[in-house]
């Protein structure tokens, strides 16, 4: 199969390109002229891996990139909790999906579209673990990213109802080796924790997220290409836990001390407002913002039993994944223990 990967220069997209190549597929990576492609394989003379320059906000560039491909992996998205211009979430995450769907309709060779959504598109799960049947209540949104992914999810579902060969995937909180982007939030927080810039727990451990290793998400995407049923949703999630447990587990693995106190969320939110002010003055995105805290006030726990049954999805434990991440961060020299 020849696969086109959007968002190939991103955290998940880059790992997906490598995973597809290992499985023997030909890969065309959609990147912008300004993209950092240092984590991507070098283009090969035999055509197993090639770059296509374009942008999901430009439908014409997609038509050229999609030509001759059988499968589209649409992994491109803006993954941030806050942007000074929130309209960018919608131009990329919503209109970008519309463009991908339109270009795919006009490309005769396309057999399947694997769309990377997000657990945020399904909404919070305060007090329970949700499955693929959950639909966002649309009564509240912690972030504009969440709102954009919910709208995009409705577009994808409508396309499926109209017969478009699309499979929708919903990863949890992705962590693991790879690019140290804002999408790799677990690695970023561990760096802050070991550097002493995050001296305590974030809140009191009432949060809950579904943590999943990036390579397990990649395997889930490739399995969805082979086994995913048209129009179906699959949660590619993992172990449901709080960030407090993540910090405790990291301390045990690294044989370092656990945090001795908790930082109330109102303090973190106040700091977030300060960071937003600094961001508006400097133009650099803040490491934390008030919407981040809004997310932490809720639970986002999910079940991946459907993906296990239908796709053969088999996510590793959080402990196993964290051991790998800590060794990787240590090898980079960004943490010490």
C-alpha positions, -999 to +999 in steps of 0.1 A: +000+000+000+011+036-006+001+058+023+000+095+027+006+109+062-005+144+070+012+160+100+042+139+092+066+164+108+047+162+141+052+140+171+027+112+162+030+117+124+067+112+124+065+079+144+037+068+121+059+072+090+086+051+106+061+024+117+045+022+082+079+018+066+088-010+090+057-028+079+068-026+043+045+001+031+055+030+008+050+064+026+045+099+013+049+125+040+030+157+037+051+186+052+053+223+048+084+240+034+091+254+069+085+221+087+112+205+109+118+171+092+148+161+113+129+132+128+118+118+095+136+092+074+157+105+045+138+103+011+148+070-007+156+066-043+133+036-046+103+057-036+096+038-003+097+072+014+091+106-002+082+141+009+052+160-005+052+197+001+018+212+009-006+223+036-040+209+047-054+244+046-047+244+008-069+218-009-050+221-042-018+211-026-036+180-012-047+169-046-011+167-058+000+150-026-028+124-026-022+113-062-014+076-065-020+069-028-044+042-015-046+052+022-047+087+038-036+089+075-048+123+085-028+131+117-022+168+112-037+191+139-028+220+161-025+205+195-023+233+221-044+243+251-042+280+242-034+302+212-035+340+210-056+335+178-081+307+185-093+308+149-062+288+139-077+257+157-106+258+133-088+266+101-064+237+107-084+211+128-118+217+112-113+232+077-082+210+073-103+179+077-129+193+052-100+198+027-087+163+032-122+148+027-127+169-005-093+160-019-098+123-011-132+124-030-114+138-060-086+112-059-097+079-075-071+057-059-081+064-023-095+033-006-094+044+031-090+074+053-077+069+088-086+100+108-068+108+140-093+125+163-088+130+201-104+118+233-113+155+238-138+151+209-158+127+231-159+149+261-150+145+298-159+113+318-161+125+354-166+095+375-167+068+349-148+053+319-164+060+285-164+039+253-169+048+216-206+054+221-200+086+240-209+118+222-198+152+234-224+169+255-214+203+239-224+221+271-189+231+281-155+232+265-122+234+285-102+246+255-108+258+220-088+228+209-115+205+224-142+225+207-125+223+173-120+185+176-156+180+186-167+199+155-143+180+133-156+147+148-191+156+137-178+162+102-160+129+101-191+111+114-213+127+087-188+118+060-189+082+072-227+083+071-225+094+035-203+064+026-168+079+028-144+051+037-132+067+069-122+051+102-120+074+132-094+069+159-093+086+194-059+084+211-055+092+248-027+112+263+002+102+241+037+099+256+070+083+246+102+089+227+101+113+198+098+151+194+096+171+226+065+190+214+035+203+233+018+171+223+043+151+243+030+167+276+041+138+298+078+142+288+075+179+292+061+176+328+088+150+337+115+174+326+100+202+347+097+178+376+132+165+376+146+201+370+129+212+402+107+238+384+076+218+393+082+210+430+048+195+438+019+175+425-005+193+401-036+195+422-047+167+445-048+137+422-085+140+414-077+142+376-077+111+355-064+106+320-059+076+297-022+074+291-009+056+259+026+050+245+031+066+211+043+034+195+011+016+206-009+044+190+011+039+158+004+002+159-033+010+164-033+032+133-017+006+111-041-021+125-070+003+116-057+004+080-059-034+078-088-043+101-108-011+109-144-012+097-156+017+076-174+044+096-164+029+130-148+046+160-119+032+180-104+045+212-066+040+212-062+046+249-044+030+277-041+030+315-064+054+333-044+073+360-038+107+375-007+128+370+000+123+407+003+086+400+026+094+370+049+114+393+049+087+420+056+060+395+084+081+380+100+086+414+099+048+422+114+039+388+142+065+391+147+059+428+142+096+436+120+113+461+083+118+455+069+153+457+061+163+492+031+186+486+004+194+462+000+227+443-036+239+443-051+243+409-060+280+416-023+288+421-015+270+388-043+289+371-030+322+384+005+314+371-012+304+338-027+339+335+008+354+341+022+332+314-005+342+289+005+379+296+041+371+290+032+352+258+013+382+244+044+403+250+070+379+237+051+360+211+062+326+226+035+301+236+031+297+273+041+265+290+008+265+309-024+285+306-058+287+323-074+263+299-048+237+309-062+240+345-098+237+332-088+203+317-072+192+350-105+199+368-122+170+349-116+134+343-109+118+309-110+081+313-118+056+285-120+020+276-102+006+246-118-029+247-133-024+212-099-017+197-085-047+215-112-070+201-114-057+166-079-044+158-057-066+181-047-034+199-025-042+229-012-011+248+016-015+273+013-007+309+020+028+322+049+015+343+065-002+313+061+029+292+074+053+318+106+032+323+114+037+286+106+074+286+127+081+317+157+063+301+152+082+269+150+116+286+181+107+306+200+097+274+191+131+260+206+148+290+174+167+298+169+149+331+193+135+357+188+108+383 
